[in-house]
Amino acid sequence: MEQPVDLLQFEAALWAQGLTAVAGIDEVGRGCLFGDVVAAAVILPRGWVLEGINDSKQLSEKKRNELYEEITREAVAWSVSRIDAGVIDRINIRQASRLAMKQAVLGLGLMPDHLLVDAETVDLDVPQTGIIKGDALSQSIGAASVVAKVTRDRLCAEVWDALYPGYGLASHKGYATKEHREALTRLGPTPMHRQSFLGNFFAVQQELF
């Protein structure tokens, strides 16, 4: 039988060194055709256990929303940052994701002792550990993943879908689903679509017709 993952293994090692402000950082929306990339930074109380946390994409929307309320209520500090499509097109998605992460950390209101980052490095002079699949291995990164995803999903459903009706943003959240691709072919891109992501899409469309 597979052993359950200790989601506090990285945090506990840092707490044992006397570090208390351990921040988890993650981003969502990296692979979307539309909208901002969103990053979150979260510092949870030392020793606090968050039940049911995991990679936010594996959780139901209801569970993510419940966890979001619990995380934002109990966190020592939390922050969200967004980088829009224009900047993504200008500096590329990886650099935009890293910039969003950096801004999220700077938005915490205190400088963390250590950063736990999902498979990335943050451009700050703070000790940090990059963890592959960190949102499923670290409670702090998992919490940041939930906060970032709920924030972005709500923007899609409550703001951007009304701003640009007809694209189905509330359902596909800007990813390249069949519904989204058909809407792009029919309506063309909005100012919030990532032009650098659409070149290949429209090249393929032209070959089809």
Backbone torsions as a table, in degrees:
resi	resn	phi	psi	omega
1	MET	NA	135.3	-177.1
2	GLU	-70.7	133.0	179.3
3	GLN	-72.9	138.8	175.9
4	PRO	-64.8	147.0	-179.5
5	VAL	-74.9	135.2	173.7
6	ASP	-82.0	100.9	-174.9
7	LEU	-74.5	-2.6	177.5
8	LEU	-112.4	13.9	-176.4
9	GLN	-61.6	-42.9	-178.6
10	PHE	-73.3	-43.1	179.0
11	GLU	-62.3	-45.3	-176.5
12	ALA	-61.6	-38.5	178.7
13	ALA	-63.5	-37.2	179.1
14	LEU	-75.4	-41.2	176.4
15	TRP	-59.4	-37.4	-179.6
16	ALA	-64.1	-23.3	176.4
17	GLN	-86.2	1.7	179.4
18	GLY	92.0	5.7	178.1
19	LEU	-85.4	131.0	-178.7
20	THR	-110.7	-36.2	-176.9
21	ALA	-89.3	79.8	178.9
22	VAL	-100.6	118.6	-175.6
23	ALA	-104.7	133.3	169.8
24	GLY	-94.1	139.3	-178.6
25	ILE	-132.1	134.8	175.6
26	ASP	-152.4	164.9	177.8
27	GLU	-133.7	159.8	174.7
28	VAL	-135.7	157.5	177.0
29	GLY	92.5	11.7	-177.2
30	ARG	-64.3	-36.5	-176.1
31	GLY	-95.8	8.5	-177.3
32	CYS	-77.4	152.9	172.7
33	LEU	-84.5	-20.0	-170.1
34	PHE	-127.8	141.7	164.5
35	GLY	85.1	-175.4	-174.2
36	ASP	-73.8	153.1	161.7
37	VAL	-90.9	135.5	-172.5
38	VAL	-120.7	129.6	177.0
39	ALA	-119.4	151.2	175.5
40	ALA	-131.4	148.8	172.1
41	ALA	-125.3	133.9	-175.7
42	VAL	-137.0	129.9	170.7
43	ILE	-110.4	116.0	-179.8
44	LEU	-96.4	155.9	179.2
45	PRO	-61.8	143.4	178.9
46	ARG	-57.6	128.4	176.5
47	GLY	82.1	-6.4	-178.3
48	TRP	-73.9	136.5	-179.8
49	VAL	-111.6	125.2	179.4
50	LEU	-101.5	111.7	-176.9
51	GLU	-74.4	137.6	171.7
52	GLY	84.8	8.0	-178.9
53	ILE	-79.1	144.4	177.8
54	ASN	-165.7	-178.6	171.8
55	ASP	-47.4	121.7	-171.9
56	SER	-58.6	-28.1	-178.2
57	LYS	-71.2	-19.7	-179.2
58	GLN	-87.4	-9.8	-176.7
59	LEU	-93.4	153.8	173.9
60	SER	-70.7	158.1	178.7
61	GLU	-59.9	-40.2	179.6
62	LYS	-60.9	-45.6	-179.0
63	LYS	-65.9	-41.7	178.3
64	ARG	-59.5	-43.6	-179.5
65	ASN	-64.5	-39.2	177.4
66	GLU	-63.8	-45.3	179.8
67	LEU	-65.2	-38.6	178.0
68	TYR	-56.3	-47.0	-179.6
69	GLU	-62.8	-41.7	-179.1
70	GLU	-67.5	-44.1	-178.9
71	ILE	-63.2	-48.9	-176.1
72	THR	-69.7	-23.8	177.5
73	ARG	-78.5	-39.9	-171.4
74	GLU	-96.2	-18.8	-174.9
75	ALA	-60.6	144.9	172.0
76	VAL	-63.5	-41.4	176.9
77	ALA	-158.3	148.4	173.7
78	TRP	-151.2	154.6	-175.1
79	SER	-154.8	148.3	177.7
80	VAL	-127.6	142.8	176.7
81	SER	-134.8	146.6	-179.4
82	ARG	-126.9	138.7	174.0
83	ILE	-120.9	127.0	-170.5
84	ASP	-84.2	172.9	-173.8
85	ALA	-61.0	-35.8	-179.9
86	GLY	-61.3	-42.3	178.9
87	VAL	-71.5	-39.5	177.0
88	ILE	-56.7	-45.1	179.4
89	ASP	-63.9	-33.2	-175.1
90	ARG	-79.3	-40.9	-171.8
91	ILE	-113.6	-4.1	-178.6
92	ASN	85.6	158.0	-170.3
93	ILE	-67.7	-36.1	-179.4
94	ARG	-65.2	-45.7	-179.9
95	GLN	-66.8	-34.8	177.3
96	ALA	-66.0	-40.4	177.8
97	SER	-63.4	-43.2	179.6
98	ARG	-66.4	-37.3	177.2
99	LEU	-65.3	-42.0	178.1
100	ALA	-61.5	-41.6	178.4
101	MET	-62.7	-44.8	179.4
102	LYS	-60.0	-46.0	-179.5
103	GLN	-65.5	-35.0	178.3
104	ALA	-63.9	-42.6	178.2
105	VAL	-63.7	-44.9	-179.5
106	LEU	-65.5	-22.3	179.9
107	GLY	-83.2	-2.8	-176.4
108	LEU	-68.3	-26.0	-177.9
109	GLY	90.1	-7.3	171.6
110	LEU	-148.8	151.2	-178.7
111	MET	-89.1	122.4	-179.1
112	PRO	-64.5	156.5	174.2
113	ASP	-75.5	-30.8	-175.9
114	HIS	-156.2	145.3	177.2
115	LEU	-110.4	134.0	168.7
116	LEU	-108.1	116.4	-169.0
117	VAL	-120.5	138.7	178.8
118	ASP	-75.5	98.7	170.9
119	ALA	53.4	37.5	-177.5
120	GLU	-153.3	171.6	170.7
121	THR	-120.5	144.6	179.3
122	VAL	-104.6	134.4	-174.1
123	ASP	-78.4	65.0	177.3
124	LEU	-140.4	150.3	-179.4
125	ASP	-83.7	64.3	179.9
126	VAL	-132.1	135.6	176.4
127	PRO	-55.0	137.9	-175.9
128	GLN	-151.2	155.7	177.6
129	THR	-127.6	121.7	174.2
130	GLY	-89.0	129.9	-175.8
131	ILE	-124.4	118.7	176.6
132	ILE	-64.8	133.4	-175.6
133	LYS	55.3	36.7	-175.5
134	GLY	-59.1	-29.1	-178.0
135	ASP	-68.6	-15.6	176.7
136	ALA	-105.4	-1.0	-176.5
137	LEU	-119.4	-17.2	-177.6
138	SER	-131.1	128.5	178.6
139	GLN	-59.9	-39.5	-177.5
140	SER	-66.5	-43.3	177.9
141	ILE	-68.2	-41.1	176.9
142	GLY	-58.0	-40.8	178.6
143	ALA	-64.6	-42.5	177.9
144	ALA	-63.5	-38.5	177.9
145	SER	-60.2	-44.1	179.5
146	VAL	-64.2	-47.1	-178.1
147	VAL	-62.0	-43.1	179.9
148	ALA	-65.8	-44.3	-176.4
149	LYS	-68.6	-44.0	179.1
150	VAL	-63.0	-41.4	177.8
151	THR	-58.9	-48.4	-177.2
152	ARG	-69.3	-41.2	179.2
153	ASP	-61.6	-39.3	179.3
154	ARG	-68.5	-37.0	175.1
155	LEU	-60.7	-44.5	179.6
156	CYS	-61.2	-46.8	-172.4
157	ALA	-79.1	-36.2	-169.8
158	GLU	-104.3	-19.9	-176.0
159	VAL	-119.8	-59.8	-171.0
160	TRP	-71.8	-32.8	179.8
161	ASP	-64.4	-37.2	178.1
162	ALA	-73.9	-31.5	-179.4
163	LEU	-71.1	-38.3	-178.5
164	TYR	-129.8	74.8	-179.3
165	PRO	-67.5	154.6	176.8
166	GLY	98.9	-12.3	-179.0
167	TYR	-95.5	-14.7	-179.7
168	GLY	76.4	27.3	-174.1
169	LEU	-61.9	-30.3	-179.5
170	ALA	-64.5	-29.3	-177.8
171	SER	-93.0	-46.6	-174.9
172	HIS	-95.8	-7.7	173.9
173	LYS	60.8	23.5	175.9
174	GLY	93.5	-2.2	178.1
175	TYR	-78.0	165.6	-171.5
176	ALA	-84.6	59.1	177.8
177	THR	-77.0	170.1	177.6
178	LYS	-59.3	-44.5	179.2
179	GLU	-58.3	-43.7	-178.2
180	HIS	-67.9	-44.2	-179.3
181	ARG	-63.5	-39.4	178.5
182	GLU	-66.3	-39.7	178.2
183	ALA	-64.8	-39.2	177.8
184	LEU	-63.3	-41.1	178.6
185	THR	-64.5	-38.1	-176.8
186	ARG	-78.4	-43.4	-170.3
187	LEU	-107.3	-17.8	-174.5
188	GLY	81.0	169.6	-177.8
189	PRO	-76.1	152.4	173.5
190	THR	-91.6	171.1	175.1
191	PRO	-63.3	-16.3	-179.2
192	MET	-95.8	0.7	173.2
193	HIS	-77.2	148.4	-179.7
194	ARG	-84.6	106.1	-176.4
195	GLN	-59.9	-35.2	-178.8
196	SER	-68.2	-18.1	178.4
197	PHE	-91.7	-17.2	-170.8
198	LEU	-93.4	-14.2	-177.9
199	GLY	-54.3	-50.1	-180.0
200	ASN	-65.3	-39.7	-178.3
201	PHE	-59.3	-49.7	-177.3
202	PHE	-72.4	-29.1	175.7
203	ALA	-64.3	-41.8	178.2
204	VAL	-66.1	-41.5	-178.9
205	GLN	-61.1	-41.1	-179.0
206	GLN	-64.5	-36.0	178.8
207	GLU	-66.9	-27.9	-177.0
208	LEU	-76.8	-23.4	-173.6
209	PHE	-111.9	NA	NA
